[in-house]
């Protein structure tokens, strides 16, 4: 009888520890998902901002190059 009682106690203990471990794992997974869901829009905005900045800088360089080329090109008289 005593042995059966001890086995029941250990079973209950292992079940409780297992449940706590499962809850901790679920919470960690949820935290990672929340962090990912939070960071993704910010990183997308940063990439879009960098792309827009690079495109604007490229357009400025092209405009300046055209202006310099136009200024240096001799005018042809008709």
C-alpha positions, 0 to 999 in steps of 0.5 A: 500500500505504501508503495502505491501511495509513493508512486502516486505522489511521484506521478503527481509531482512529475505531472505538475513539473511537466505542466509547468515546463509546458507552460514556460515553453508556451510562454517563451514561444508566445513572447518570441512571436510577439517580438517578431510581430512587433519588429517586422513592421519597424524593419519594413519601414526602415527598409522602405525609408532606406530605399527611398533615400537611396532613390532620391540621392540617385535622382539628385546625382543624375540631375546635377550630372545633367546640369553640369553636362549641359553647362559644359557642352558647347552651344551649336549655333544654327 
